[in-house]
């Protein structure tokens, strides 16, 4: 996976070590945290799009 080009949000500070990074791979999308680069999630564009829409809509916001 070292040949992937990882990108993080432009809102992240350059030296920050706690950013979510994304990379496009031939078989889908890879997601990792910059402070845990060996732990990589594999997904596809449709699933990531659905997740982002769900988060933006607040459907994961729950109070105990």
N, C-alpha and C positions, 0 to 999 in steps of 0.2 A: 504494500500500500504506500510505499515511499514515493511512488511515481505520481501520486495524486496531487493536485493543486488545491490546497485547503484555503478557504475564504472565511472571513468573519465579518460581522457587521461593521459598517463605518462608524457606528456609535461606540464601538469598543475602543478602549485606549490601546495604543500600540504595545505597551509593556504589560498589559493586564494578562493574568494567567488563568482567568476563570471565564472564558468566553466559549460560546458554542461555535463550532466551525463546521462548514459544509464542503463537500467535494463531489464533483460529478465523476462517476465511474461508468465503464461500459455497461455494467449490469444494474445500474441504478444510482441512488444517491447515498453518500456516506455522511454520518453525523458523529461528531465527537466533542468532548470538552477539551479545551487546550491544556488543562492541568492533568488530564488523564488520556493522553493521546493513543494509548494502546487499546482503550475500550471504545470500539467503533460500532455504531448501529447501522444496519443496512435497511434501506427503504426504497420506495419508488416514487416518482413525481406525484401520482394520484393520491397515494397515502399521505405524503407530506403536505400536499395542498389541503386535504381534508382535515388533517391535524391543525394546521395553521388557522383555517377558517373556524374550527371549533374553539380554539383558544381565543381568537379575536372576538367571537360572539359571546364569550364569557360562560360557555356551557360547562367548563371545568371548575368554575368558581363555586366552591361549596363552603359553608360555614358549619362548624360542629354544634 
